[in-house]
Amino acid sequence: MSWLLFLDESGHDHKNCPYEVRGGISIHASKLWPFVQQLQTAEFAAFGASLREYSKELKGSKLLNKDRCSTRRAARDRSAAANRHRMTRQVCR
């Protein structure tokens, strides 16, 4: 029986983001590849691209920047997914 344990932390700058989030998952080795495939599918559905194409880590603070996007506007917008994809590409460039 083999398991993968993955732990990560959010990191913080001690200025704009005073809190740090830590989390982790454990997954049995037999379920690892299906999990990776589902995660890639969800990533593409959420962001409209594979984030590894941009060779940089996406930070939540940039996505939540009020100048870049409005969560209220996105919630009302019928094409929220298309806007989310567009905004993700802007942040990643």
C-alpha positions as CSV (number, residue, x, y, z in Angstrom):
1,M,0.0,0.0,0.0
2,S,1.5,3.3,-1.2
3,W,0.2,6.8,-0.5
4,L,1.3,10.2,-1.7
5,L,1.1,13.0,0.8
6,F,1.2,16.6,-0.6
7,L,1.4,19.6,1.6
8,D,1.5,23.2,0.6
9,E,1.3,26.7,2.1
10,S,-0.1,29.8,0.6
11,G,2.9,32.1,1.5
12,H,2.3,35.6,2.5
13,D,4.0,39.0,2.3
14,H,3.3,40.2,5.8
15,K,1.6,43.3,4.3
16,N,-1.4,42.8,2.1
17,C,-1.9,39.2,3.0
18,P,-1.3,38.8,6.8
19,Y,-2.6,35.2,7.0
20,E,-1.1,32.0,5.7
21,V,-3.1,29.0,4.7
22,R,-1.7,25.5,4.9
23,G,-3.3,22.4,3.5
24,G,-2.6,19.0,2.3
25,I,-4.1,15.9,0.7
26,S,-3.2,12.2,0.8
27,I,-4.1,10.0,-2.1
28,H,-3.5,6.3,-2.7
29,A,-1.0,5.6,-5.5
30,S,-3.6,3.7,-7.5
31,K,-5.8,6.8,-7.7
32,L,-3.1,9.3,-8.4
33,W,-3.3,9.4,-12.2
34,P,-7.1,9.7,-12.4
35,F,-6.9,12.5,-9.8
36,V,-4.3,14.4,-11.9
37,Q,-6.4,14.1,-15.0
38,Q,-9.5,15.4,-13.2
39,L,-7.5,18.2,-11.8
40,Q,-6.2,19.2,-15.2
41,T,-9.8,19.1,-16.6
42,A,-11.0,21.3,-13.7
43,E,-8.1,23.7,-14.2
44,F,-9.0,24.1,-17.9
45,A,-12.7,24.6,-17.1
46,A,-11.9,27.2,-14.5
47,F,-9.2,29.2,-16.2
48,G,-9.5,28.4,-19.9
49,A,-5.9,27.2,-20.1
50,S,-3.3,25.0,-18.5
51,L,-1.5,27.4,-16.1
52,R,1.8,25.6,-16.7
53,E,1.8,27.1,-20.2
54,Y,2.5,30.5,-18.5
55,S,5.5,29.2,-16.5
56,K,4.5,31.2,-13.4
57,E,2.5,30.5,-10.3
58,L,-0.9,32.1,-10.2
59,K,-1.5,34.1,-7.0
60,G,-5.0,34.5,-5.5
61,S,-4.2,38.1,-4.5
62,K,-3.8,39.1,-8.2
63,L,-7.1,37.4,-9.1
64,L,-8.8,39.3,-6.3
65,N,-7.3,42.7,-7.1
66,K,-10.3,45.0,-7.4
67,D,-8.7,46.8,-10.4
68,R,-8.5,43.5,-12.3
69,C,-11.9,42.0,-11.7
70,S,-15.1,42.5,-9.8
71,T,-16.6,39.4,-8.2
72,R,-20.0,41.1,-8.1
73,R,-19.8,41.8,-11.9
74,A,-18.6,38.3,-12.6
75,A,-21.4,36.8,-10.6
76,R,-24.0,38.8,-12.5
77,D,-22.4,38.2,-15.9
78,R,-23.9,35.4,-18.0
79,S,-20.5,34.8,-19.6
80,A,-18.7,34.5,-16.3
81,A,-16.5,31.6,-17.5
82,A,-15.3,33.5,-20.6
83,N,-14.5,36.5,-18.4
84,R,-12.7,34.4,-15.9
85,H,-10.6,32.8,-18.7
86,R,-9.8,36.3,-20.1
87,M,-8.8,37.7,-16.7
88,T,-6.6,34.6,-16.0
89,R,-4.7,35.2,-19.2
90,Q,-4.2,38.9,-18.2
91,V,-2.9,38.0,-14.8
92,C,-0.5,35.4,-16.2
93,R,1.1,37.6,-18.8
